[in-house]
Amino acid sequence: MQNFTRRELICAGAMGCFLPTTAWAHKVKLPERFEPQLVNTRRGDWVKGDVHVVPDDFFLYFMLEDGMAIRYGVGVGRKGLYEPGEFTVARKAK
């Protein structure tokens, strides 16, 4: 059995989001700006494979090469709730 790195699992999960399936279809349509999009962040300090959340803008960035990223709209609380910094996810729950 092959062991996968966390980065490989995240990349595989992100790619799975792009596969169209009717099982994932829902009636609610998100505004276009919250749909997954390929964007140029113009950030040289964000490394390929990193995940960055910008809570005040309600976006999550999954970094690719050369400052490119897949941008997802996320809900992470109200505006101004979080301070900038580096954090570790210690626990995940439904």
KOLVOFI-494351 format. One line per 10 residues: for each residue x, y, z of C-alpha. Coordinates in steps of 0.5 Angstrom, whole numbers. Example, Ala and Ser with C-alpha at 12.3 -4.5 7.8 and 13.67 -1.06 7.14 Angstrom:
2
25 -9 16 | 27 -2 14 $
END
This chain:
94
0 0 0 | 3 7 -2 | 3 12 3 | 1 19 1 | 3 26 3 | -1 31 6 | 0 35 0 | -2 30 -5 | -8 28 -1 | -10 36 -1 $
-8 36 -9 | -12 30 -10 | -18 33 -6 | -18 40 -10 | -18 36 -17 | -24 32 -15 | -28 39 -14 | -27 40 -21 | -30 33 -24 | -37 34 -26 $
-42 30 -23 | -50 30 -22 | -49 27 -15 | -46 34 -13 | -51 38 -16 | -56 43 -12 | -61 48 -13 | -58 54 -10 | -53 58 -14 | -47 61 -11 $
-45 68 -13 | -40 68 -19 | -35 71 -15 | -35 65 -10 | -34 60 -15 | -28 56 -15 | -23 60 -20 | -16 60 -22 | -13 67 -20 | -6 70 -20 $
-5 73 -13 | 2 76 -15 | 4 74 -8 | 12 71 -8 | 12 69 -1 | 6 64 -1 | 9 57 -3 | 6 52 -8 | 2 47 -4 | 0 52 2 $
-7 54 4 | -9 61 6 | -15 64 8 | -17 71 8 | -23 71 13 | -24 79 11 | -25 77 4 | -28 71 5 | -24 67 1 | -19 61 1 $
-13 60 -4 | -10 54 -5 | -3 56 -8 | 0 53 -15 | 6 55 -18 | 8 62 -20 | 3 66 -15 | -3 62 -19 | -8 60 -14 | -15 56 -14 $
-19 61 -10 | -25 59 -6 | -31 63 -3 | -31 61 4 | -35 63 11 | -31 64 16 | -34 68 21 | -36 76 21 | -31 81 18 | -26 83 23 $
-27 77 27 | -20 74 26 | -13 77 27 | -7 76 21 | -2 71 23 | 0 63 22 | -5 58 25 | -5 50 25 | -11 46 25 | -11 42 31 $
-18 39 31 | -24 38 25 | -31 37 27 | -37 37 23 $
END
